[in-house]
Amino acid sequence: MYSPPDICFVASEIYPFSKTGGLADVLGVMPLTLHNMGYNVCVITPLYGRISTSAYSPRLVYEDLNVGYPWPGITTDVLQAEFRGMPVYFLDRGEYFDRRYYYCTYKGDYFDNCERFIFFCRAAMSLMKAFGKAPRIIHAHDWHAALVSPYLYYQRRTDPYWKNTRSVFTIHNLAFQGRFSVRLFWDCGLPYDAWSMDGVEFYDSFNLLKGGISYADRITTVSPSYAEEILTPEYGCGLESVLQKRSKDLVGILNGSDYDVWDPSKDRYLEAGYSSRDLYGKYLCKKELLETLCLPERLLSRPVLGFIGRFRSQKGIDLLIELMPDLVRQDVGIVVLGEGDAEYENELMNLVEAYPGHVAGIVGYTEEMAHKIQAGTDIFLMPSRYEPCGLTQMYSLRYGTPPVATAVGGLKDTIIPYPEENSTGFVFPEPTARSFWGAIQNALALYQDADAWKKMVVRGMHQDFSWSRSAREYARLYQELGDGTGEI
């Protein structure tokens, strides 16, 4: 058994055990970076039915740990695994988490998601109480873990065990709030005064994310620009006034990139490694990608555009679909990987069928194919309508694939736009097909200038978005929350 942690991360996903998106990537690296800096940290997460733990030999550390929700006497088992020397605790309650998918099926969200994640938050609090020594910092992530903040707030009033514990709540995507019926609030274990405009109530619904925002000691989000954007009606998703009240406690800290995983010089998924000093391996990766996707070899001498992301309007997949016929007429290749709304999946497959020598589409997601597309394409497309941080543009820069992206959120914070000196990619001001088209044309024009293109590629590969910088910012934030000693 490890010693009781000083910093506990509570999140619904952590790579490599579970993943649906960037949240898992962040939790797979940020806590570990702090651990490697000497901090005593752990992660608490659900044990899903499809979770991969066997390689890490998890062991049972608590059996029938009392949670008391949704009825008295309900319990959870707790397993512990070691991930690169850091403890990860899995909450094992089969009726809530032993499912093929984490949050939903193709038919929609699970009907009991509110109950599932109330249980998760209460079980996490019970586990931290069982440690016997309270953590100094509880860092919860997104709506699934948001109720940890109000639970701590109210327990700190009555239970001296928690008196020196402070909470941080990170918003990864404000659009996903965990809104549920008011009737579900009355059994969640919070006192009645939490049902208010300053608490978890939101237009007569139970809003879990709002609870995290309202009760956390500090609030962070995943890029400086997104922290500013969510204070406005355009990006605030209805919570801008709530965030404005907490603006002094809100800070944007840019996510980092895991260069142990995303580094073309040592990427196990690639046909050949390469670096900014020797780009021949990128050519070989492009050749292999074209062969794998049955695209013609002549595209080796033409620009190939890549897109990886959810097929949702947020990611701008509809803008790409709209432009594809005109792009094909310019004799470029287009490779798309992702899944999401059936409408976009069907439209993509129709385009694949209509343009077999130019368009390849894969509905689904694998880490291997994501790496191959980053390495094997020439230009990476991110026409997002909003993007809290974005990680794939950081990967594309490191892989020598300049991004074309909307000037929003973390995209604005990580891409130096052409034609600025030292530019690393292309940005466009608004998520419209016309604006997107103009930025792609700028990229295609520069691609024809081999010298200028190579310089941009190399500049992008030299950008450093490692987690060590971001982790130091979080460490300073934790220290500010200390009890006056500056220690964690």
C-alpha positions in Angstrom: 0.0 0.0 0.0 1.3 3.5 -0.9 1.4 6.2 1.7 -1.7 8.5 1.6 -1.4 10.9 -1.3 -1.2 14.6 -1.0 -2.8 15.3 -4.3 -5.8 13.2 -5.6 -7.0 13.4 -9.1 -10.6 12.3 -9.7 -11.6 11.7 -13.3 -13.8 9.4 -15.4 -11.0 8.4 -17.8 -7.2 7.9 -17.7 -5.1 6.6 -20.6 -4.0 3.9 -21.1 -6.8 2.3 -19.1 -9.8 4.1 -20.5 -10.3 6.7 -23.2 -12.9 8.4 -25.3 -11.0 11.7 -25.9 -8.5 14.2 -24.7 -9.6 14.0 -21.0 -8.0 10.6 -20.8 -4.8 11.8 -22.5 -4.5 14.6 -19.9 -5.0 12.3 -16.9 -2.5 9.8 -18.4 0.3 12.4 -18.3 -0.3 15.4 -16.0 -0.5 13.4 -12.7 2.5 11.3 -13.8 4.5 14.4 -14.5 3.8 15.8 -11.0 4.7 12.4 -9.6 8.0 12.5 -11.5 8.6 16.0 -10.0 8.4 14.4 -6.5 4.8 15.1 -5.6 2.8 12.3 -3.9 -0.2 11.9 -6.2 -2.8 9.3 -7.2 -5.7 9.0 -9.6 -9.2 7.7 -8.8 -11.3 6.5 -11.7 -14.0 3.9 -12.4 -13.3 0.3 -13.4 -15.2 0.0 -16.6 -16.1 -3.3 -18.3 -13.7 -2.6 -21.2 -10.9 -1.3 -19.2 -7.4 -2.7 -19.8 -5.7 -3.3 -16.4 -4.2 -6.8 -16.8 -0.8 -5.6 -17.8 -0.6 -3.6 -14.6 -1.5 -6.4 -12.1 -4.2 -4.6 -10.1 -4.9 -5.8 -6.6 -7.8 -5.5 -4.3 -7.0 -3.0 -1.6 -10.5 -2.3 -0.2 -13.4 -4.7 -0.2 -17.0 -3.5 0.3 -15.9 0.1 1.1 -19.1 1.8 2.3 -20.4 4.6 0.0 -24.0 4.9 1.2 -25.5 6.0 -2.1 -28.0 5.6 -3.6 -29.2 3.7 -0.5 -27.6 3.1 2.9 -25.1 0.3 3.0 -24.1 0.3 -0.7 -20.4 -0.4 -1.1 -17.6 -0.6 -3.7 -14.5 -2.6 -4.1 -11.3 -0.7 -4.8 -8.4 -2.0 -6.9 -5.0 -0.5 -7.1 -2.6 -0.6 -10.0 0.8 0.9 -10.5 1.2 3.1 -13.6 4.9 4.0 -14.1 5.3 4.1 -10.3 2.1 6.1 -9.6 -0.9 4.6 -7.9 -4.2 4.4 -9.8 -7.3 3.4 -7.8 -10.2 1.8 -9.6 -13.7 1.9 -8.2 -15.4 -1.4 -9.0 -19.2 -1.4 -8.9 -20.3 -3.6 -11.8 -23.9 -2.4 -12.0 -22.6 1.1 -12.8 -19.4 0.6 -14.7 -19.3 -2.9 -16.1 -20.6 -1.8 -19.5 -19.2 -1.9 -23.0 -19.3 1.9 -23.4 -18.5 4.5 -20.7 -21.3 7.0 -21.1 -23.7 6.1 -23.9 -24.5 3.8 -26.8 -25.5 4.7 -30.3 -29.0 5.1 -29.0 -28.1 7.8 -26.5 -26.8 8.5 -23.0 -27.3 5.8 -20.3 -30.5 6.6 -18.4 -28.7 6.4 -15.1 -25.7 8.5 -15.8 -26.5 10.9 -13.0 -26.8 8.1 -10.5 -23.6 6.5 -11.8 -21.5 9.6 -11.4 -23.0 10.7 -8.1 -21.9 7.3 -6.9 -18.5 7.8 -8.4 -18.0 11.1 -6.6 -19.2 9.8 -3.3 -17.1 6.7 -3.6 -14.0 8.8 -4.4 -14.7 10.8 -1.2 -15.2 7.6 0.8 -11.9 6.2 -0.5 -10.0 9.4 0.4 -11.5 9.2 3.9 -10.3 5.5 4.1 -6.8 6.6 3.4 -6.7 7.8 7.0 -5.0 11.1 6.1 -6.7 13.7 4.0 -5.1 14.9 0.8 -4.0 18.5 0.6 -5.5 18.9 -2.9 -8.4 17.2 -4.6 -8.3 17.9 -8.4 -11.5 16.9 -10.1 -12.1 16.9 -13.9 -15.2 17.6 -15.9 -18.9 17.0 -15.0 -18.4 13.3 -14.1 -16.2 14.3 -11.1 -17.7 17.7 -10.5 -19.7 16.9 -7.3 -16.5 16.2 -5.5 -16.2 20.0 -5.1 -19.5 20.6 -3.2 -19.1 17.4 -1.3 -15.8 18.7 0.0 -17.2 22.2 0.6 -19.9 20.9 2.9 -17.9 18.2 4.6 -15.2 20.7 5.4 -17.8 22.6 7.5 -18.6 19.7 9.8 -15.7 17.1 9.6 -12.3 18.2 10.8 -10.7 15.5 8.7 -11.1 17.7 5.6 -10.2 21.1 7.2 -6.9 21.5 5.3 -8.0 20.0 2.0 -8.6 22.3 -1.0 -10.2 21.6 -4.3 -9.4 22.4 -7.9 -11.9 21.8 -10.7 -10.8 21.7 -14.3 -13.3 22.3 -17.2 -12.2 20.4 -20.3 -15.3 21.2 -22.3 -18.0 23.5 -21.0 -20.5 22.2 -23.4 -20.8 18.9 -21.6 -22.4 19.8 -18.2 -24.2 16.8 -16.9 -27.7 18.3 -16.6 -30.4 16.1 -15.0 -33.8 16.2 -13.5 -34.3 18.1 -10.2 -35.6 14.9 -8.6 -32.1 13.4 -8.8 -30.7 16.2 -6.6 -32.7 15.2 -3.5 -30.9 11.9 -3.1 -27.3 13.0 -3.9 -26.4 13.7 -0.3 -25.9 17.5 -0.6 -27.9 19.7 1.8 -30.9 21.6 0.6 -29.1 25.0 0.5 -27.0 23.6 -2.4 -30.2 23.8 -4.5 -29.8 27.5 -5.4 -28.6 29.9 -8.1 -25.2 29.9 -6.3 -25.2 26.1 -6.1 -26.1 23.2 -8.4 -29.5 24.6 -9.7 -29.6 25.7 -13.3 -33.0 26.6 -14.8 -34.7 24.1 -12.6 -32.3 21.3 -13.6 -29.5 19.6 -11.6 -26.3 20.8 -13.2 -23.2 18.8 -12.0 -20.7 20.9 -13.8 -22.1 24.1 -12.3 -21.6 22.4 -8.9 -17.9 22.0 -9.6 -17.6 25.6 -10.7 -19.6 27.0 -7.8 -17.9 25.2 -4.9 -14.3 24.6 -6.0 -11.6 26.7 -4.4 -10.0 27.2 -7.8 -11.2 26.6 -11.3 -9.0 25.9 -14.3 -9.5 25.3 -17.9 -7.2 24.0 -20.5 -5.9 27.0 -22.3 -5.6 30.8 -21.6 -7.8 31.7 -24.6 -10.6 29.3 -23.6 -10.6 30.8 -20.1 -11.4 34.2 -21.6 -13.9 32.8 -24.1 -16.1 31.0 -21.6 -16.8 34.4 -19.8 -18.7 35.5 -22.9 -22.2 34.5 -24.1 -20.8 33.1 -27.4 -18.8 30.4 -25.6 -20.2 30.3 -22.1 -22.9 27.7 -22.8 -25.3 29.5 -20.5 -22.8 29.5 -17.6 -21.0 32.7 -18.4 -22.5 34.7 -15.5 -21.6 31.9 -13.1 -18.0 32.0 -14.4 -17.9 35.7 -14.3 -18.7 35.6 -10.6 -15.7 33.2 -10.1 -13.4 34.9 -12.6 -10.8 35.8 -9.9 -10.5 32.1 -9.2 -10.4 31.0 -12.8 -7.1 30.4 -14.7 -6.3 28.9 -18.1 -3.4 26.5 -18.1 -2.5 25.1 -21.4 -2.5 21.3 -21.7 0.7 19.6 -22.6 1.6 16.9 -25.1 2.9 13.5 -24.1 6.1 13.3 -26.1 6.8 9.8 -24.7 3.9 8.7 -26.9 3.8 11.3 -29.6 7.3 11.5 -31.0 8.0 10.5 -34.6 11.6 9.6 -33.9 10.5 6.7 -31.6 6.8 6.0 -32.5 6.2 2.3 -32.5 3.3 2.6 -34.9 5.2 4.2 -37.8 6.8 2.6 -40.8 9.9 4.7 -40.2 11.0 7.2 -37.6 12.1 10.7 -38.5 13.1 14.0 -37.0 13.4 17.6 -38.0 17.0 16.8 -39.1 16.0 14.0 -41.3 12.5 13.9 -42.8 12.9 11.0 -45.1 11.0 8.8 -42.7 8.0 11.0 -43.1 8.0 10.3 -46.8 8.1 6.5 -46.1 5.2 7.0 -43.6 3.2 8.8 -46.3 3.9 6.0 -48.8 2.8 3.3 -46.3 -0.4 5.3 -45.4 -1.4 5.6 -49.0 -0.8 1.8 -49.5 -2.8 0.9 -46.4 -5.8 3.1 -47.4 -5.6 2.0 -51.1 -4.9 5.5 -52.3 -2.9 5.9 -55.5 0.9 6.2 -55.4 0.8 9.4 -57.4 -0.5 11.2 -54.3 3.1 10.9 -53.0 3.8 14.1 -55.0 0.5 15.8 -54.0 -0.6 17.3 -50.7 -2.5 14.9 -48.5 -4.8 16.4 -45.9 -5.7 14.7 -42.6 -8.6 15.0 -40.2 -8.9 13.1 -36.9 -11.8 13.9 -34.5 -15.3 13.3 -33.5 -17.9 13.7 -36.2 -19.8 16.5 -34.4 -20.5 20.0 -35.5 -18.1 21.3 -32.8 -15.2 19.8 -34.7 -16.3 21.3 -38.0 -16.6 18.0 -39.9 -19.5 19.4 -41.8 -17.3 22.2 -43.2 -14.8 19.7 -44.4 -17.5 17.5 -46.0 -18.8 20.6 -47.8 -15.4 21.4 -49.2 -14.3 17.9 -50.2 -15.6 17.9 -53.8 -13.8 21.2 -54.6 -10.6 20.0 -52.9 -10.7 16.8 -54.9 -10.8 18.9 -58.1 -7.5 20.3 -56.9 -6.1 16.8 -57.0 -5.3 16.4 -53.3 -5.7 13.4 -51.0 -8.0 13.5 -48.0 -7.8 11.1 -45.1 -10.5 11.2 -42.3 -10.6 9.2 -39.1 -13.3 9.4 -36.5 -16.9 8.6 -35.5 -19.9 10.4 -34.2 -23.2 11.6 -35.7 -24.6 9.1 -38.1 -25.5 11.8 -40.6 -21.8 12.8 -41.0 -20.6 9.2 -41.0 -23.0 8.5 -43.9 -22.0 11.6 -45.8 -18.3 10.7 -45.5 -18.8 7.2 -46.8 -20.7 8.6 -49.7 -17.7 10.8 -50.5 -15.3 7.9 -50.2 -17.4 6.0 -52.7 -17.7 9.0 -55.0 -13.9 9.8 -55.0 -12.0 6.5 -54.4 -8.7 7.9 -55.7 -8.7 10.9 -53.4 -10.7 10.3 -50.2 -10.2 7.6 -47.6 -12.5 7.5 -44.5 -12.4 5.3 -41.5 -15.4 5.3 -39.1 -14.0 4.5 -35.7 -10.8 5.2 -33.9 -7.5 3.4 -33.2 -4.4 4.8 -31.7 -2.3 3.2 -34.4 -4.2 4.8 -37.3 -4.2 8.2 -35.5 -0.4 8.0 -35.3 -0.1 6.9 -39.0 -2.3 9.8 -40.2 -0.3 12.4 -38.2 2.9 11.1 -39.8 1.6 10.2 -43.3 -0.3 13.4 -44.2 1.1 16.8 -45.2 -1.5 19.2 -43.7 -3.7 18.6 -40.7 -7.2 20.1 -40.6 -9.0 21.4 -37.4 -12.0 23.5 -38.4 -13.4 23.5 -34.9 -16.2 25.9 -33.9 -14.7 25.9 -30.5 -11.7 24.1 -29.0 -10.9 24.3 -25.3 -7.4 23.3 -25.9 -6.9 20.6 -28.6 -4.1 18.1 -28.5 -4.0 16.9 -32.1 -2.6 20.2 -33.4 0.3 19.8 -30.9 0.8 16.3 -32.3 0.6 17.4 -35.9 3.2 20.1 -35.2 5.6 17.6 -33.7 5.0 15.2 -36.6 5.8 17.9 -39.2 2.2 18.2 -40.4 1.3 21.9 -40.3 -2.2 22.5 -39.1 -5.0 24.5 -40.6 -7.3 25.6 -37.8 -9.9 28.0 -36.5 -8.5 30.8 -34.3 -10.3 29.7 -31.2 -9.3 28.4 -27.7 -6.1 26.4 -27.5 -5.7 26.4 -31.3 -5.0 30.2 -31.1 -2.6 29.6 -28.2 -0.5 26.9 -29.9 -0.3 27.8 -33.6 1.8 30.8 -34.9 -0.2 31.8 -37.9 1.1 32.3 -41.4 2.3 34.7 -42.7 3.8 35.8 -39.4 7.5 35.4 -39.0 8.3 32.0 -37.5 4.8 30.7 -38.5 4.0 27.1 -37.8 0.5 26.7 -39.4 -2.5 28.4 -40.7 -5.5 29.9 -38.9 -8.8 31.3 -40.1 -11.0 33.7 -38.1 -14.5 32.1 -38.2 -15.8 28.6 -38.7 -17.3 29.0 -42.1 -16.7 27.1 -45.3 -15.4 30.2 -47.0 -13.0 31.1 -44.3 -11.8 27.5 -44.0 -11.3 27.3 -47.8 -9.1 30.4 -47.8 -6.8 29.0 -45.2 -6.5 25.7 -47.0 -5.6 27.5 -50.2 -2.9 29.4 -48.3 -1.5 26.1 -47.1 -1.6 24.5 -50.6 0.1 27.5 -52.1 3.0 27.4 -49.6 3.2 23.6 -50.1 4.3 24.3 -53.7 7.4 26.2 -52.3 9.4 23.3 -51.0 11.9 25.4 -49.2 9.4 27.6 -47.4 7.3 24.6 -46.6 10.2 22.6 -45.1 11.1 25.6 -42.9 7.5 25.8 -41.5 7.6 22.0 -40.9 10.8 22.2 -39.0 9.7 25.2 -36.9 6.6 23.3 -35.9 8.6 20.3 -35.0 10.7 22.4 -32.7 7.7 23.7 -30.7 7.7 22.5 -27.1 4.4 21.8 -25.5 5.7 19.3 -23.0 3.7 18.7 -19.8 6.6 19.8 -17.5 5.8 23.4 -18.1 2.1 23.0 -17.5 2.7 20.8 -14.5 4.8 23.5 -12.9 1.9 26.0 -13.3 -0.4 23.5 -11.6 2.1 23.0 -8.8 2.2 26.8 -8.2 -1.6 26.8 -8.1 -1.6 24.0 -5.5 0.9 25.8 -3.4 -1.2 29.0 -3.4 -4.0 26.9 -2.0 -1.8 25.6 0.8 -2.7 26.5 4.4 -0.2 29.4 4.5 2.9 27.3 4.5 3.3 27.2 0.7 3.7 23.4 1.0 1.6 20.7 -0.5 
